[in-house]
Amino acid sequence: MRSFLVILHDVIAAALAWGAAYWLRFNFEIPDAQIDGMLATLPIVMATQALAFHLFGLYQGIWRFASLPDLKRIIFAVGLSAMAIPAALLMFPSLGAVPRSVLVLQPLILVLIMGGGRFLYRAWRDGHFSLSAGQEGWSVLIIGAGDAGASLVRELSTRPEWRVVGFVDDDLAKQGRRL
């Protein structure tokens, strides 16, 4: 069920990005003739992008742990589909011409929607939107502000029973800094 929802999110994101690219291209008022072309090409765009998303393994990860490698896969999948869409549309000239600016804007908007959706979900699940976040739980002082300390604070931040209040480190360059 979750995989279906993730796929649905991404396919809807592709459609929204396609419409938003047209909307931006025509200064927030799409002419009727362009709306027909946009809707006619939308199934090809969605199918091409869904295939690229699958090929790059976007549905193997867990949103709860979305990170930079996931963003990298999104960028590569969107990049591949951005090159494949004009080729696919050339095979169907009867659908009409797509403005070149739409072909440039749509991938940028799509990366923002897909990456942003995963980031917001992770932030929500980690409790970053809670008004009481960081106010409850046992106070914890972490010794060492290196990679292990950063990993530990990420893990502890997902648990309401712990509240990280600071780090202790002998490196003077790290004192007074945020991790």
Accessible surface in RSA format (square Angstrom, percent):
REM  Atomic radii and reference values for relative SASA: ProtOr
REM  Chains: A
REM  Algorithm: Lee & Richards
REM  Probe-radius: 1.40
REM  Slices: 20
REM RES _ NUM      All-atoms   Total-Side   Main-Chain    Non-polar    All polar
REM                ABS   REL    ABS   REL    ABS   REL    ABS   REL    ABS   REL
RES MET A   1   171.06  88.6 123.49  81.7  47.58 113.3 107.30  91.2  63.76  84.5
RES ARG A   2   192.35  80.8 189.29  96.5   3.06   7.3  71.99  98.4 120.35  72.9
RES SER A   3    64.35  54.4  59.47  79.4   4.88  11.2  29.67  63.2  34.68  48.6
RES PHE A   4   118.16  59.1 114.45  70.9   3.71   9.7 116.48  70.6   1.68   4.8
RES LEU A   5    88.20  49.1  83.48  59.7   4.72  11.9  83.75  58.8   4.44  12.0
RES VAL A   6    29.29  19.3  28.15  25.5   1.14   2.7  29.28  25.4   0.00   0.0
RES ILE A   7    69.97  39.8  69.97  52.1   0.00   0.0  69.97  50.4   0.00   0.0
RES LEU A   8    72.52  40.4  70.45  50.4   2.07   5.2  72.45  50.9   0.08   0.2
RES HIS A   9    54.34  29.7  46.86  32.6   7.48  19.1  45.28  46.7   9.06  10.5
RES ASP A  10     0.00   0.0   0.00   0.0   0.00   0.0   0.00   0.0   0.00   0.0
RES VAL A  11    29.72  19.6  29.19  26.4   0.53   1.3  29.72  25.8   0.00   0.0
RES ILE A  12    83.31  47.4  82.80  61.7   0.51   1.2  83.31  60.0   0.00   0.0
RES ALA A  13     1.36   1.3   0.46   0.7   0.90   2.1   1.05   1.5   0.31   0.8
RES ALA A  14     0.44   0.4   0.44   0.7   0.00   0.0   0.44   0.6   0.00   0.0
RES ALA A  15    24.51  22.5  18.54  28.6   5.98  13.6  18.87  26.6   5.64  14.9
RES LEU A  16   108.49  60.4 103.21  73.8   5.28  13.3 105.53  74.1   2.96   8.0
RES ALA A  17     0.00   0.0   0.00   0.0   0.00   0.0   0.00   0.0   0.00   0.0
RES TRP A  18     1.34   0.5   1.34   0.6   0.00   0.0   1.34   0.7   0.00   0.0
RES GLY A  19    20.51  25.3   0.00   N/A  20.51  25.3  19.00  52.1   1.51   3.4
RES ALA A  20    30.49  28.0  25.03  38.6   5.47  12.4  28.64  40.3   1.85   4.9
RES ALA A  21     0.00   0.0   0.00   0.0   0.00   0.0   0.00   0.0   0.00   0.0
RES TYR A  22     0.79   0.4   0.79   0.5   0.00   0.0   0.00   0.0   0.79   1.0
RES TRP A  23   120.51  48.4 120.51  58.3   0.00   0.0 106.44  56.8  14.07  22.8
RES LEU A  24    73.30  40.8  60.18  43.1  13.12  33.0  60.20  42.3  13.10  35.2
RES ARG A  25    99.31  41.7  87.30  44.5  12.01  28.6  13.89  19.0  85.42  51.8
RES PHE A  26    34.89  17.5  24.76  15.3  10.13  26.3  28.12  17.0   6.77  19.4
RES ASN A  27   120.71  83.2 107.82 104.2  12.88  31.0  25.11  60.4  95.60  92.4
RES PHE A  28   120.85  60.5 102.63  63.6  18.22  47.4 102.64  62.2  18.21  52.1
RES GLU A  29   141.25  81.1 131.77  99.7   9.49  22.6  47.32  91.5  93.94  76.7
RES ILE A  30    32.29  18.4  17.47  13.0  14.81  35.7  17.47  12.6  14.81  40.2
RES PRO A  31    62.00  45.2  50.35  45.9  11.66  42.4  62.00  51.2   0.00   0.0
RES ASP A  32   115.51  80.9 108.99 108.5   6.53  15.4  36.67  86.3  78.84  78.6
RES ALA A  33    80.77  74.3  60.36  93.2  20.41  46.4  66.96  94.3  13.81  36.6
RES GLN A  34    50.71  28.4  50.00  36.5   0.71   1.7   3.50   7.4  47.21  35.8
RES ILE A  35    57.54  32.7  57.54  42.9   0.00   0.0  57.54  41.4   0.00   0.0
RES ASP A  36    98.65  69.1  91.81  91.4   6.84  16.2  30.89  72.7  67.76  67.6
RES GLY A  37    16.62  20.5   0.00   N/A  16.62  20.5  16.08  44.1   0.54   1.2
RES MET A  38    23.44  12.1  23.44  15.5   0.00   0.0  23.23  19.7   0.21   0.3
RES LEU A  39   100.46  55.9  90.42  64.7  10.03  25.2  90.68  63.7   9.77  26.3
RES ALA A  40    41.57  38.2  23.02  35.5  18.54  42.2  34.63  48.8   6.93  18.4
RES THR A  41     0.79   0.6   0.79   0.8   0.00   0.0   0.79   1.1   0.00   0.0
RES LEU A  42    34.58  19.3  34.58  24.7   0.00   0.0  34.58  24.3   0.00   0.0
RES PRO A  43    83.59  60.9  74.61  68.0   8.99  32.7  79.90  66.0   3.69  23.0
RES ILE A  44    30.48  17.3  26.68  19.9   3.80   9.1  30.37  21.9   0.11   0.3
RES VAL A  45     0.00   0.0   0.00   0.0   0.00   0.0   0.00   0.0   0.00   0.0
RES MET A  46    50.84  26.3  49.80  33.0   1.03   2.5  43.61  37.1   7.22   9.6
RES ALA A  47    64.85  59.6  50.88  78.5  13.97  31.8  59.35  83.6   5.50  14.6
RES THR A  48    23.93  17.0  17.94  18.2   5.98  14.3  14.32  19.2   9.61  14.5
RES GLN A  49     0.13   0.1   0.13   0.1   0.00   0.0   0.07   0.1   0.06   0.0
RES ALA A  50    32.04  29.5  27.60  42.6   4.44  10.1  28.16  39.6   3.88  10.3
RES LEU A  51   106.96  59.6 101.94  72.9   5.02  12.6 106.21  74.6   0.75   2.0
RES ALA A  52     2.34   2.1   1.44   2.2   0.90   2.0   1.76   2.5   0.58   1.5
RES PHE A  53     0.30   0.1   0.30   0.2   0.00   0.0   0.30   0.2   0.00   0.0
RES HIS A  54   125.08  68.4 116.71  81.1   8.37  21.4  71.60  73.8  53.47  62.2
RES LEU A  55   115.77  64.5  82.21  58.8  33.57  84.4  85.01  59.7  30.77  82.8
RES PHE A  56    66.80  33.4  57.69  35.7   9.11  23.7  63.01  38.2   3.80  10.9
RES GLY A  57    11.92  14.7   0.00   N/A  11.92  14.7  10.52  28.9   1.41   3.1
RES LEU A  58    13.02   7.2   2.88   2.1  10.14  25.5   4.91   3.4   8.11  21.8
RES TYR A  59    44.01  20.5  22.24  12.7  21.77  56.7  24.03  18.1  19.98  24.6
RES GLN A  60   158.87  88.8 125.57  91.8  33.30  79.3  48.49 103.2 110.38  83.7
RES GLY A  61    36.98  45.6   0.00   N/A  36.98  45.6  21.14  58.0  15.84  35.5
RES ILE A  62   113.78  64.7 103.40  77.0  10.37  25.0 107.02  77.1   6.76  18.3
RES TRP A  63    40.11  16.1  36.21  17.5   3.90   9.2  36.82  19.6   3.29   5.3
RES ARG A  64    50.09  21.0  49.02  25.0   1.07   2.5  12.22  16.7  37.87  23.0
RES PHE A  65   130.69  65.4 120.89  74.9   9.79  25.5 120.99  73.4   9.69  27.7
RES ALA A  66    13.02  12.0   8.11  12.5   4.91  11.2   8.56  12.1   4.46  11.8
RES SER A  67    54.59  46.1  37.96  50.7  16.63  38.3  38.54  82.1  16.05  22.5
RES LEU A  68   139.02  77.4 134.42  96.2   4.60  11.6 134.79  94.7   4.24  11.4
RES PRO A  69    77.76  56.7  73.98  67.4   3.78  13.7  76.72  63.3   1.03   6.4
RES ASP A  70    22.72  15.9  22.37  22.3   0.35   0.8   9.78  23.0  12.94  12.9
RES LEU A  71    64.12  35.7  62.91  45.0   1.20   3.0  63.54  44.6   0.57   1.5
RES LYS A  72   122.54  59.8 119.29  73.2   3.24   7.7  65.53  59.0  57.01  60.7
RES ARG A  73    79.98  33.6  79.98  40.8   0.00   0.0  31.61  43.2  48.37  29.3
RES ILE A  74     0.85   0.5   0.85   0.6   0.00   0.0   0.85   0.6   0.00   0.0
RES ILE A  75    83.87  47.7  81.80  60.9   2.07   5.0  81.80  58.9   2.07   5.6
RES PHE A  76   104.61  52.3 101.05  62.6   3.55   9.2 102.24  62.0   2.37   6.8
RES ALA A  77     0.00   0.0   0.00   0.0   0.00   0.0   0.00   0.0   0.00   0.0
RES VAL A  78     2.19   1.4   2.19   2.0   0.00   0.0   2.19   1.9   0.00   0.0
RES GLY A  79    29.65  36.6   0.00   N/A  29.65  36.6  28.39  77.9   1.26   2.8
RES LEU A  80    65.99  36.8  64.14  45.9   1.85   4.7  64.48  45.3   1.51   4.1
RES SER A  81     0.26   0.2   0.00   0.0   0.26   0.6   0.26   0.6   0.00   0.0
RES ALA A  82    26.14  24.0  15.99  24.7  10.15  23.1  18.42  25.9   7.72  20.5
RES MET A  83   140.28  72.6 123.06  81.4  17.23  41.0  88.27  75.0  52.01  68.9
RES ALA A  84    35.81  32.9  28.77  44.4   7.04  16.0  34.42  48.5   1.39   3.7
RES ILE A  85     3.12   1.8   3.12   2.3   0.00   0.0   3.12   2.2   0.00   0.0
RES PRO A  86    43.73  31.9  40.47  36.9   3.25  11.8  42.65  35.2   1.08   6.7
RES ALA A  87    57.86  53.2  51.27  79.1   6.58  15.0  53.48  75.3   4.38  11.6
RES ALA A  88    15.67  14.4  13.55  20.9   2.12   4.8  15.13  21.3   0.54   1.4
RES LEU A  89    19.18  10.7  13.27   9.5   5.91  14.9  13.52   9.5   5.66  15.2
RES LEU A  90   143.48  79.9 126.45  90.5  17.03  42.8 128.63  90.3  14.85  40.0
RES MET A  91   136.51  70.7 109.15  72.2  27.36  65.1  76.02  64.6  60.48  80.1
RES PHE A  92    96.01  48.0  93.03  57.6   2.98   7.8  95.12  57.7   0.90   2.6
RES PRO A  93   109.50  79.8  86.92  79.2  22.58  82.1  94.64  78.1  14.86  92.4
RES SER A  94   110.35  93.2  69.35  92.6  41.00  94.4  58.40 124.4  51.95  72.8
RES LEU A  95    47.37  26.4  37.52  26.8   9.84  24.7  40.31  28.3   7.05  19.0
RES GLY A  96    42.47  52.4   0.00   N/A  42.47  52.4  32.52  89.2   9.95  22.3
RES ALA A  97    95.05  87.4  66.50 102.6  28.55  64.9  75.49 106.3  19.56  51.8
RES VAL A  98    21.91  14.4   4.78   4.3  17.13  41.3   4.82   4.2  17.09  46.3
RES PRO A  99    24.25  17.7  12.01  10.9  12.24  44.5  23.64  19.5   0.61   3.8
RES ARG A 100   203.81  85.6 198.17 101.0   5.64  13.4  74.61 102.0 129.20  78.3
RES SER A 101    43.38  36.7  34.46  46.0   8.92  20.6  39.64  84.4   3.74   5.2
RES VAL A 102     0.00   0.0   0.00   0.0   0.00   0.0   0.00   0.0   0.00   0.0
RES LEU A 103    39.22  21.8  30.85  22.1   8.37  21.0  32.06  22.5   7.16  19.3
RES VAL A 104    96.92  63.8  90.94  82.3   5.98  14.4  94.88  82.4   2.04   5.5
RES LEU A 105    48.25  26.9  48.25  34.5   0.00   0.0  48.25  33.9   0.00   0.0
RES GLN A 106     1.84   1.0   1.84   1.3   0.00   0.0   0.41   0.9   1.43   1.1
RES PRO A 107    17.41  12.7  17.15  15.6   0.25   0.9  17.41  14.4   0.00   0.0
RES LEU A 108   109.96  61.2 107.70  77.0   2.26   5.7 108.70  76.3   1.26   3.4
RES ILE A 109    26.45  15.1  26.45  19.7   0.00   0.0  26.45  19.0   0.00   0.0
RES LEU A 110     0.00   0.0   0.00   0.0   0.00   0.0   0.00   0.0   0.00   0.0
RES VAL A 111    32.99  21.7  32.00  29.0   0.99   2.4  32.00  27.8   0.99   2.7
RES LEU A 112   132.78  73.9 123.18  88.1   9.60  24.1 125.44  88.1   7.34  19.8
RES ILE A 113    54.64  31.1  46.25  34.5   8.39  20.2  52.94  38.1   1.70   4.6
RES MET A 114     0.00   0.0   0.00   0.0   0.00   0.0   0.00   0.0   0.00   0.0
RES GLY A 115    13.63  16.8   0.00   N/A  13.63  16.8   9.41  25.8   4.22   9.4
RES GLY A 116    27.06  33.4   0.00   N/A  27.06  33.4  24.35  66.8   2.71   6.1
RES GLY A 117    18.92  23.3   0.00   N/A  18.92  23.3  14.18  38.9   4.73  10.6
RES ARG A 118    11.02   4.6  11.02   5.6   0.00   0.0   5.28   7.2   5.73   3.5
RES PHE A 119   136.06  68.1 131.32  81.3   4.74  12.3 135.44  82.1   0.63   1.8
RES LEU A 120    97.24  54.2  96.26  68.9   0.98   2.5  96.46  67.7   0.78   2.1
RES TYR A 121    69.09  32.3  63.69  36.2   5.40  14.1  48.08  36.1  21.01  25.9
RES ARG A 122    64.22  27.0  64.22  32.7   0.00   0.0  14.98  20.5  49.24  29.8
RES ALA A 123    10.16   9.3   7.74  11.9   2.42   5.5   9.78  13.8   0.38   1.0
RES TRP A 124   150.50  60.4 142.16  68.8   8.34  19.6 112.18  59.8  38.32  62.2
RES ARG A 125   103.63  43.5  84.49  43.1  19.14  45.6   9.13  12.5  94.50  57.3
RES ASP A 126    17.30  12.1   9.68   9.6   7.62  18.0   1.22   2.9  16.08  16.0
RES GLY A 127    27.66  34.1   0.00   N/A  27.66  34.1  25.32  69.5   2.33   5.2
RES HIS A 128   109.71  60.0  83.85  58.3  25.86  66.2  51.01  52.6  58.70  68.3
RES PHE A 129   115.28  57.7  89.57  55.5  25.71  66.9  94.93  57.6  20.35  58.3
RES SER A 130    58.05  49.1  36.78  49.1  21.27  49.0  31.65  67.4  26.41  37.0
RES LEU A 131   185.40 103.3 152.45 109.1  32.95  82.8 155.81 109.4  29.60  79.6
RES SER A 132    54.39  46.0  47.93  64.0   6.46  14.9  29.50  62.8  24.90  34.9
RES ALA A 133    50.21  46.2  26.74  41.3  23.48  53.4  35.68  50.2  14.53  38.5
RES GLY A 134    47.27  58.3   0.00   N/A  47.27  58.3  28.25  77.5  19.02  42.6
RES GLN A 135   134.01  74.9 107.25  78.4  26.76  63.7  29.43  62.6 104.58  79.3
RES GLU A 136   108.47  62.3  99.49  75.3   8.98  21.4  39.92  77.2  68.55  56.0
RES GLY A 137    36.97  45.6   0.00   N/A  36.97  45.6  13.95  38.3  23.02  51.6
RES TRP A 138   189.35  76.0 184.82  89.5   4.53  10.6 158.80  84.7  30.55  49.6
RES SER A 139    65.96  55.7  39.11  52.2  26.85  61.8  27.11  57.7  38.85  54.4
RES VAL A 140    28.33  18.6  24.49  22.2   3.84   9.3  28.33  24.6   0.00   0.0
RES LEU A 141   104.34  58.1  80.65  57.7  23.69  59.6  80.65  56.6  23.69  63.8
RES ILE A 142     6.92   3.9   3.85   2.9   3.07   7.4   6.92   5.0   0.00   0.0
RES ILE A 143   151.12  86.0 124.42  92.7  26.70  64.4 124.42  89.6  26.70  72.5
RES GLY A 144    23.88  29.4   0.00   N/A  23.88  29.4  23.80  65.3   0.08   0.2
RES ALA A 145    12.38  11.4   9.33  14.4   3.05   6.9   9.33  13.1   3.05   8.1
RES GLY A 146    28.80  35.5   0.00   N/A  28.80  35.5  26.06  71.5   2.74   6.1
RES ASP A 147   133.28  93.4 121.87 121.3  11.41  27.0  39.21  92.3  94.07  93.8
RES ALA A 148    84.34  77.5  69.12 106.7  15.22  34.6  77.16 108.7   7.18  19.0
RES GLY A 149     5.76   7.1   0.00   N/A   5.76   7.1   2.75   7.6   3.00   6.7
RES ALA A 150    17.40  16.0  17.40  26.9   0.00   0.0  17.40  24.5   0.00   0.0
RES SER A 151    58.22  49.2  55.93  74.6   2.29   5.3  18.49  39.4  39.73  55.7
RES LEU A 152    81.57  45.4  77.66  55.6   3.91   9.8  81.14  57.0   0.43   1.2
RES VAL A 153    32.32  21.3  32.14  29.1   0.18   0.4  32.14  27.9   0.18   0.5
RES ARG A 154   131.02  55.0 125.34  63.9   5.69  13.5  50.55  69.1  80.47  48.8
RES GLU A 155   107.01  61.4 104.95  79.4   2.07   4.9  40.92  79.1  66.10  54.0
RES LEU A 156    24.56  13.7  24.23  17.3   0.33   0.8  24.36  17.1   0.20   0.5
RES SER A 157    52.67  44.5  28.24  37.7  24.43  56.3  32.55  69.3  20.12  28.2
RES THR A 158    38.00  27.0  18.92  19.2  19.09  45.5  15.77  21.2  22.23  33.6
RES ARG A 159   121.03  50.8 118.44  60.4   2.59   6.2  22.02  30.1  99.02  60.0
RES PRO A 160   105.94  77.2  87.68  79.9  18.26  66.4 100.73  83.2   5.21  32.4
RES GLU A 161    65.47  37.6  59.59  45.1   5.88  14.0  44.53  86.1  20.94  17.1
RES TRP A 162   106.02  42.5  95.14  46.1  10.88  25.6  82.97  44.2  23.05  37.4
RES ARG A 163    73.07  30.7  69.78  35.6   3.29   7.8  11.34  15.5  61.73  37.4
RES VAL A 164    41.94  27.6  13.95  12.6  27.99  67.4  13.95  12.1  27.99  75.9
RES VAL A 165    83.11  54.7  43.87  39.7  39.24  94.6  51.14  44.4  31.97  86.7
RES GLY A 166    20.53  25.3   0.00   N/A  20.53  25.3  20.40  56.0   0.14   0.3
RES PHE A 167    62.51  31.3  33.13  20.5  29.38  76.4  33.13  20.1  29.38  84.1
RES VAL A 168    72.43  47.7  68.68  62.2   3.75   9.0  72.04  62.6   0.39   1.0
RES ASP A 169    32.76  22.9  15.79  15.7  16.97  40.1  10.49  24.7  22.27  22.2
RES ASP A 170   138.80  97.2 109.43 108.9  29.37  69.4  49.82 117.2  88.98  88.7
RES ASP A 171    58.67  41.1  51.30  51.1   7.37  17.4  20.42  48.0  38.25  38.1
RES LEU A 172   141.46  78.8 126.03  90.2  15.43  38.8 126.25  88.7  15.21  40.9
RES ALA A 173    73.95  68.0  53.19  82.1  20.75  47.2  65.67  92.5   8.27  21.9
RES LYS A 174    81.85  39.9  71.07  43.6  10.78  25.7  47.44  42.7  34.41  36.6
RES GLN A 175   105.01  58.7  82.21  60.1  22.79  54.3  36.58  77.9  68.43  51.9
RES GLY A 176    89.18 110.0   0.00   N/A  89.18 110.0  43.72 120.0  45.46 101.8
RES ARG A 177   181.35  76.1 152.30  77.6  29.05  69.2  42.40  57.9 138.96  84.2
RES ARG A 178   236.92  99.5 201.57 102.8  35.35  84.2  78.96 107.9 157.96  95.7
RES LEU A 179   110.50  61.5  43.12  30.9  67.38 169.4  69.34  48.7  41.16 110.8
END  Absolute sums over single chains surface
CHAIN  1 A    11753.0       9694.2       2058.8       7980.4       3772.6
END  Absolute sums over all chains
TOTAL         11753.0       9694.2       2058.8       7980.4       3772.6
